């Protein structure tokens, strides 16, 4: 790539676990901010509509398939994104399995699967991002946390242990990589997200298909994406490692 092309290239943001909620909102916000966006999920074709939307608004976006729990698949993803779009400036690990199982119903294999996606995958992605960012002396690695990152709950032994672990991975990377110019940040999403899945879950729990939600009682996806954007744009003299966000009426 020529010096002129390098100077004119768009910065690159990669979202791993980029589903239709938080991951898609991340992609939209960073595309709007001038980034070329790569979104990765198990089935890349599920992101076709998002890619079309971003490109229609003048952005650059590509979708990739990845098994975030698999080392070879994760390495191949990073190689492909840097080949197609250029050096990755921002990487978000957003994959996770918010599964609730009472302890007597939690099979060993299910526990391992939840841990592999919510924690081990974050380690793999963080390592691969670091391998590419350290020689450049810059970059941002973001991790999506949850209420379960801070405290366990009944029925969440698998998920909370994985999220605790991911938080520890993020802290360890921040301490190791910060002096090398890499910003590592962990976003604790402490509350419900305004998405169809959360609406359905809460209505099912209440046994009320017509249940209405008070205004701003769930976090808007664009607000969450804005938090990621803010973290990614911080100057290195005042980096935030952990940011917790919640709706105004959320008990904590």
C-alpha positions as CSV (number, residue, x, y, z in Angstrom):
1,X,0.0,0.0,0.0
2,X,1.4,3.4,-0.9
3,X,2.0,6.2,1.6
4,X,-0.8,8.2,0.1
5,X,-3.2,5.3,0.4
6,X,-2.2,4.7,4.0
7,X,-2.8,8.3,4.8
8,X,-6.2,8.3,3.2
9,X,-7.4,4.9,4.5
10,X,-10.3,4.7,6.8
11,X,-9.6,3.4,10.3
12,X,-11.0,-0.1,10.9
13,X,-13.3,-1.3,13.6
14,X,-14.0,-5.1,14.1
15,X,-17.0,-6.3,16.1
16,X,-17.0,-9.9,17.1
17,X,-20.3,-11.3,18.2
18,X,-22.0,-8.7,16.0
19,X,-25.6,-9.8,16.2
20,X,-28.7,-7.7,15.5
21,X,-28.6,-5.7,18.8
22,X,-25.5,-4.4,20.4
23,X,-23.1,-5.6,17.7
24,X,-25.1,-4.0,14.9
25,X,-25.4,-0.7,16.9
26,X,-21.6,-0.7,17.3
27,X,-21.2,-1.2,13.6
28,X,-23.6,1.6,12.7
29,X,-21.9,4.1,15.1
30,X,-18.4,3.4,14.0
31,X,-19.4,3.5,10.3
32,X,-21.0,6.9,10.9
33,X,-17.8,8.0,12.6
34,X,-15.8,7.2,9.5
35,X,-14.5,3.7,10.2
36,X,-14.5,0.8,7.8
37,X,-16.5,-1.8,9.8
38,X,-16.0,-5.6,9.9
39,X,-18.8,-7.5,11.6
40,X,-18.2,-11.2,12.6
41,X,-20.7,-13.8,13.8
42,X,-21.2,-17.5,13.3
43,X,-23.2,-17.0,10.1
44,X,-22.1,-13.9,8.1
45,X,-25.1,-14.0,5.9
46,X,-27.3,-12.9,8.8
47,X,-25.5,-9.5,8.6
48,X,-26.4,-8.9,4.9
49,X,-29.1,-6.4,5.7
50,X,-26.8,-4.5,8.1
51,X,-24.0,-4.3,5.5
52,X,-26.5,-3.1,2.8
53,X,-27.7,-0.4,5.3
54,X,-24.3,0.9,6.1
55,X,-23.1,0.9,2.5
56,X,-26.3,2.7,1.4
57,X,-25.5,5.5,3.9
58,X,-22.0,5.9,2.4
59,X,-20.1,3.6,4.8
60,X,-17.8,0.7,4.2
61,X,-18.7,-2.6,5.9
62,X,-17.9,-6.3,5.4
63,X,-19.3,-9.4,7.2
64,X,-17.3,-12.5,8.2
65,X,-18.2,-15.9,9.6
66,X,-16.3,-16.9,12.8
67,X,-16.5,-19.4,15.6
68,X,-15.2,-17.2,18.3
69,X,-14.5,-20.2,20.5
70,X,-12.1,-21.7,18.0
71,X,-8.5,-20.5,17.8
72,X,-7.9,-21.2,14.1
73,X,-11.2,-19.6,13.1
74,X,-10.4,-16.5,15.2
75,X,-6.8,-16.1,13.8
76,X,-8.2,-16.5,10.3
77,X,-10.8,-13.8,11.0
78,X,-8.2,-11.2,12.0
79,X,-6.0,-12.1,9.0
80,X,-8.9,-11.7,6.6
81,X,-10.0,-8.3,8.1
82,X,-6.5,-6.9,7.9
83,X,-6.1,-8.2,4.4
84,X,-9.4,-6.8,3.2
85,X,-9.8,-3.5,5.1
86,X,-6.4,-2.7,6.7
87,X,-5.0,-2.6,10.2
88,X,-7.6,-3.0,12.9
89,X,-7.8,0.1,15.1
90,X,-10.7,-0.9,17.3
91,X,-11.8,-4.4,18.3
92,X,-14.9,-5.2,20.2
93,X,-15.6,-8.6,21.8
94,X,-19.3,-8.8,22.2
95,X,-20.0,-12.6,22.0
96,X,-21.7,-14.2,25.0
97,X,-24.4,-16.6,26.1
98,X,-26.7,-15.1,28.7
99,X,-28.2,-18.5,29.6
100,X,-30.0,-19.1,32.9
101,X,-29.9,-22.6,34.3
102,X,-30.7,-23.7,37.9
103,X,-27.6,-25.4,39.3
104,X,-29.2,-28.9,39.3
105,X,-30.1,-28.4,35.6
106,X,-26.7,-27.2,34.5
107,X,-25.0,-29.9,32.5
108,X,-21.2,-29.9,32.5
109,X,-21.1,-29.5,28.7
110,X,-23.4,-26.5,28.8
111,X,-21.2,-24.9,31.5
112,X,-18.2,-25.4,29.3
113,X,-20.0,-23.9,26.2
114,X,-21.1,-20.8,28.1
115,X,-17.5,-20.3,29.4
116,X,-16.0,-20.9,26.0
117,X,-18.1,-18.3,24.3
118,X,-18.3,-15.7,27.0
119,X,-14.7,-15.9,28.4
120,X,-12.3,-18.0,26.3
121,X,-13.4,-16.4,23.1
122,X,-12.6,-13.0,24.6
123,X,-9.1,-14.2,25.4
124,X,-8.6,-15.4,21.8
125,X,-9.8,-12.2,20.3
126,X,-7.9,-10.0,22.7
127,X,-4.7,-11.9,22.1
128,X,-5.1,-11.7,18.3
129,X,-5.9,-8.0,18.5
130,X,-2.8,-7.4,20.7
131,X,-0.5,-9.4,18.4
132,X,-1.4,-6.9,15.6
133,X,-1.7,-3.7,17.6
134,X,1.5,-4.0,19.7
135,X,3.9,-3.5,16.8
136,X,1.9,-0.4,15.7
137,X,1.9,1.0,19.3
138,X,-1.8,1.9,19.2
139,X,-5.3,0.4,19.2
140,X,-8.3,-0.1,21.3
141,X,-9.7,-3.4,22.6
142,X,-13.2,-3.4,24.0
143,X,-15.1,-6.0,25.9
144,X,-18.8,-6.2,26.6
145,X,-19.6,-7.0,30.3
146,X,-22.8,-7.4,32.1
147,X,-24.3,-7.3,35.6
148,X,-23.0,-10.8,35.9
149,X,-19.5,-9.5,35.5
150,X,-19.8,-8.0,39.0
151,X,-22.0,-10.4,40.9
152,X,-23.5,-13.8,40.6
153,X,-27.2,-14.5,40.6
154,X,-29.4,-17.5,41.1
155,X,-29.4,-19.6,37.9
156,X,-26.4,-17.8,36.5
157,X,-23.4,-19.9,37.8
158,X,-22.2,-20.6,34.2
159,X,-22.8,-17.1,32.8
160,X,-21.5,-15.2,35.8
161,X,-18.4,-17.3,36.2
162,X,-17.6,-16.7,32.5
163,X,-18.3,-12.9,32.7
164,X,-16.2,-12.7,35.9
165,X,-13.4,-14.4,33.9
166,X,-13.8,-12.1,30.9
167,X,-13.5,-9.1,33.3
168,X,-10.3,-10.5,34.6
169,X,-9.0,-11.0,31.1
170,X,-9.8,-7.4,30.3
171,X,-8.1,-6.1,33.5
172,X,-5.0,-8.2,32.8
173,X,-4.7,-7.0,29.2
174,X,-5.2,-3.4,30.3
175,X,-2.3,-3.6,32.7
176,X,-0.1,-5.4,30.3
177,X,-0.9,-3.5,27.1
178,X,-1.5,0.0,28.4
179,X,2.2,0.8,28.6
180,X,2.5,-0.4,25.0
181,X,-0.1,2.1,23.8
182,X,-3.1,-0.2,23.6
183,X,-6.3,1.0,25.3
184,X,-8.3,-1.9,26.8
185,X,-11.8,-1.1,28.2
186,X,-14.6,-3.2,29.7
187,X,-18.1,-1.9,29.4
188,X,-20.5,-3.2,32.1
189,X,-24.0,-3.1,30.7
190,X,-25.9,-3.2,34.0
191,X,-29.5,-3.4,32.9
192,X,-31.9,-4.5,30.2
193,X,-31.3,-3.6,26.6
194,X,-34.1,-2.3,24.4
195,X,-34.2,-5.1,22.0
196,X,-36.9,-7.6,20.8
197,X,-35.2,-10.4,22.7
198,X,-35.4,-8.6,26.0
199,X,-39.0,-7.5,25.4
200,X,-40.0,-11.1,24.8
201,X,-38.1,-12.4,27.8
202,X,-39.6,-9.9,30.2
203,X,-43.1,-10.4,28.9
204,X,-42.7,-14.2,29.2
205,X,-41.5,-13.8,32.8
206,X,-44.4,-11.6,33.6
207,X,-46.9,-13.7,31.8
208,X,-48.2,-10.6,30.0
209,X,-47.8,-10.5,26.2
210,X,-49.0,-6.9,26.2
211,X,-46.6,-5.7,28.9
212,X,-45.4,-2.1,28.3
213,X,-42.1,-0.7,29.4
214,X,-41.7,2.8,30.9
215,X,-39.8,5.3,28.7
216,X,-36.0,4.9,29.1
217,X,-36.3,1.9,31.4
218,X,-34.4,-0.1,28.9
219,X,-31.1,0.9,27.4
220,X,-31.3,2.2,23.8
221,X,-28.9,0.4,21.5
222,X,-27.6,3.7,20.1
223,X,-26.8,4.8,23.7
224,X,-24.7,1.7,24.3
225,X,-22.9,2.2,21.0
226,X,-22.1,5.8,21.9
227,X,-20.5,4.5,25.1
228,X,-18.2,2.3,23.0
229,X,-17.4,5.2,20.7
230,X,-16.5,7.5,23.7
231,X,-14.2,4.9,25.1
232,X,-12.5,4.4,21.7
233,X,-11.9,8.1,21.3
234,X,-10.2,8.9,24.6
235,X,-6.7,10.3,24.7
236,X,-4.1,8.2,26.4
237,X,-3.5,10.7,29.1
238,X,-7.0,9.9,30.5
239,X,-8.1,6.4,29.6
240,X,-11.1,4.7,31.2
241,X,-10.7,1.0,31.8
242,X,-14.1,0.1,33.1
243,X,-17.4,2.0,32.5
244,X,-20.7,0.9,33.9
245,X,-24.0,2.1,32.3
246,X,-27.6,1.5,33.4
247,X,-31.1,3.0,32.9
248,X,-31.9,5.8,35.4
249,X,-34.5,3.6,37.2
250,X,-32.3,0.4,37.4
251,X,-31.8,-0.7,41.0
252,X,-28.1,-1.2,41.9
